[in-house]
Amino acid sequence: MVAGGLLPSLHPPWRTFDLKPERNRERGSESSRSPNMAKFLSQDQINEYKECFSLYDKQQRGKIKATDLLVAMRCLGASPTRGEVEQHLKTHLIDRNGELDFSTFLTIMHTQIKQEDPKKEILLAMLMADKEKKGYIMASELQSKLMKLGEKLTQKEVDELFKEADIEPSGQVKYDEFIQKITLPVQDY
């Protein structure tokens, strides 16, 4: 169904924006500069984003308020800061009090997810803890950091993480092995 547009069942009010790039260029649409999201997002992702978007499209006009963007993105698992959301809005020439359509929302979500790289973030945090650049840190030091910095984990959460990653509480944690173990996709049975 990708040939005719991004979404398989776009009926009004969703049909506020024609998702065929060539038609958007004719209209001079802002979103004509956006890549065809069908190349970058799976149909399941698009459907999930559409469902979330519709929850914030309170008037069912195919638009959400810019003020709802941060919450909608976080509901979908992204972790944008307020500054990142403001930058996304600025990039798409949307005022803080404005609205955005679904196509713009897809583009913003794609951009945000592409720039969020959990492996890179974890590696940077571990490198900061490893002052001597040995390639590992002690499990006790990692536990301390996990419980005191960022989104603080509880002792129980740390214990579960260590168990899942097969880490001995008194052992060493090698970056590459740890990152590989904790960033594997969740099995969906």
Secondary structure as the mmCIF struct_conf table of DSSP 4:
data_model
#
loop_
_struct_conf.conf_type_id
_struct_conf.id
_struct_conf.beg_label_comp_id
_struct_conf.beg_label_asym_id
_struct_conf.beg_label_seq_id
_struct_conf.end_label_comp_id
_struct_conf.end_label_asym_id
_struct_conf.end_label_seq_id
HELX_RH_3T_P HELX_RH_3T_P1 VAL A 2 GLY A 4
BEND BEND1 LEU A 6 LEU A 6
TURN_TY1_P TURN_TY1_P1 PRO A 8 SER A 9
TURN_TY1_P TURN_TY1_P2 PRO A 12 PRO A 13
BEND BEND2 TRP A 14 TRP A 14
TURN_TY1_P TURN_TY1_P3 ARG A 15 THR A 16
BEND BEND3 PHE A 17 PHE A 17
HELX_RH_AL_P HELX_RH_AL_P1 PRO A 21 ARG A 27
TURN_TY1_P TURN_TY1_P4 GLY A 28 GLY A 28
HELX_RH_3T_P HELX_RH_3T_P2 GLU A 30 ARG A 33
BEND BEND4 SER A 34 SER A 34
HELX_RH_3T_P HELX_RH_3T_P3 MET A 37 LYS A 39
TURN_TY1_P TURN_TY1_P5 PHE A 40 PHE A 40
BEND BEND5 LEU A 41 LEU A 41
HELX_RH_AL_P HELX_RH_AL_P2 GLN A 43 TYR A 56
TURN_TY1_P TURN_TY1_P6 LYS A 58 GLN A 59
BEND BEND6 ARG A 61 GLY A 62
STRN STRN1 LYS A 63 LYS A 65
HELX_RH_3T_P HELX_RH_3T_P4 ALA A 66 ASP A 68
HELX_RH_AL_P HELX_RH_AL_P3 LEU A 69 CYS A 75
TURN_TY1_P TURN_TY1_P7 LEU A 76 GLY A 77
HELX_RH_AL_P HELX_RH_AL_P4 ARG A 82 THR A 91
TURN_TY1_P TURN_TY1_P8 HIS A 92 LEU A 93
TURN_TY1_P TURN_TY1_P9 ARG A 96 ASN A 97
STRN STRN2 GLU A 99 ASP A 101
HELX_RH_AL_P HELX_RH_AL_P5 PHE A 102 GLN A 115
HELX_RH_AL_P HELX_RH_AL_P6 PRO A 118 ALA A 129
TURN_TY1_P TURN_TY1_P10 LYS A 131 GLU A 132
BEND BEND7 GLY A 135 GLY A 135
STRN STRN3 TYR A 136 MET A 138
HELX_RH_AL_P HELX_RH_AL_P7 ALA A 139 LYS A 148
BEND BEND8 LEU A 149 GLU A 151
HELX_LH_PP_P HELX_LH_PP_P1 LYS A 152 THR A 154
HELX_RH_AL_P HELX_RH_AL_P8 GLN A 155 GLU A 164
TURN_TY1_P TURN_TY1_P11 ALA A 165 ASP A 166
TURN_TY1_P TURN_TY1_P12 PRO A 169 SER A 170
BEND BEND9 GLY A 171 GLY A 171
STRN STRN4 GLN A 172 LYS A 174
HELX_RH_AL_P HELX_RH_AL_P9 TYR A 175 ILE A 182
TURN_TY1_P TURN_TY1_P13 THR A 183 THR A 183
BEND BEND10 LEU A 184 LEU A 184
HELX_LH_PP_P HELX_LH_PP_P2 PRO A 185 GLN A 187
#
